[in-house]
């Protein structure tokens, strides 16, 4: 919705007067060009996934105008990023870098500090810089989406896959440094990156990995995308989920294409949940489950049809179990509790051998049913999984945004070991608290091997204040209860960054104190994304910013 703004706009950064702000913006325009600086002074429009606004959090869980920028700047090169960083230091104006800003469910393009200037890298820095087809690597700028990289890789004629997340409109670079996941064997995006170029908050430009060693005659190092961890400490990790630098280039590994066979296994009884997880663990550890499979709660079979909740159920309360079952019964999956989506890779012989073991092991669960894509109607979600699990960009997962009017979503994303008794603890917390706060429980478990990313997707109505209030309440309580039991989130929405950061508090917040030490050394003026990942620079600390 587009709502007229009832305050003076653009909203100013903290401790900056309008006079200074105007002078600063005028200078930024002189440096970068008038057309590359835009004030955030028009009505806020939420748009939708592909036309997301970079002015605020389109999936707001607090009032729409709470998390807003003052302006957006569009650099066209690393050198222009350096100029922006120096400018921010001169004026003490916080800047907030984004790649494409489609990080919906985690805060979108919104800065944590109101009135920050968003540095939108993606609009002009959007090139695939290199594709090394024979060594299966590439190097991208922040504005390269999965769709674009896929297309460019196709053009080379090399048979290579780009691992894609569920929804492929986001930035390859942004997703990796925010530690997003996909589903092929290359699904751990940050683990498969190779080499970064980073602008530090001082304006210094750093290359990590082999990139630090200059190539012949000033060329890029020939091994930059081939080896991740050469000499000395490996700093790459501190530039992911942090506010220590602006990443302007990233190397990434591509997967040689291979044969693949997706499948689905359905389980009728929720009581068998622990047994299912116990069967998954050894199969995942031994790489019989070749990719990152998903275990999805049955209600998602309803939601991915793209039909609204009201089609299935009149009430506003969470859909009762019997109602979900009664609808599932008439669907291709049948009356089930969980659906497991997996893919095996390799030649036919290898795949068949793996499928034999998979069928045999899951066959131990009462009523388990093994289904191939060709047994399902063409509109069934399994066909979208086939694409996602073989490196083909998709948007289908967005369909469950039809579930609610004005739907937005928020992710609760704890990590659990792949073990029945641990997963049961999260299952119990998530189920009980969703019921208490009045939300349907859309849980998906993404299984990497020894651990699972448990993704509980809270779908709420962003036009309804009460729905937003309950979504926030649910998040806060789940984070707290999970932490009490020893579980923590791998990633979270901006608003919950402080709470989640505090849960990683072993030894009197040793990790946070370490992060703050790095932050203060690299960013003494506290200009870069203050508060991101719960890390506040000295000038903001203890002044009520932490929530
Ligand atoms: P996507 O469009 O891929 O979903 P975003 O561009 O929204 O991702 O990035 C997710 C988050 O990661 C951003 O909100 C920002 O905090 C951080 N981020 C993204 N790109 C960069 C970058 N190039 N340098 C530093 N931080 C970044």
Boltz pocket constraint, residues with backbone or C-beta under 6 A from the ligand:
constraints:
  - pocket:
      binder: B
      contacts: [[A, 97], [A, 98], [A, 99], [A, 100], [A, 101], [A, 102], [A, 103], [A, 104], [A, 107], [A, 108], [A, 109], [A, 110], [A, 121], [A, 142], [A, 169], [A, 170], [A, 171], [A, 172], [A, 173], [A, 174], [A, 175], [A, 177], [A, 178], [A, 239], [A, 242], [A, 245], [A, 246], [A, 247], [A, 248], [A, 529], [A, 532]]
      max_distance: 6.0
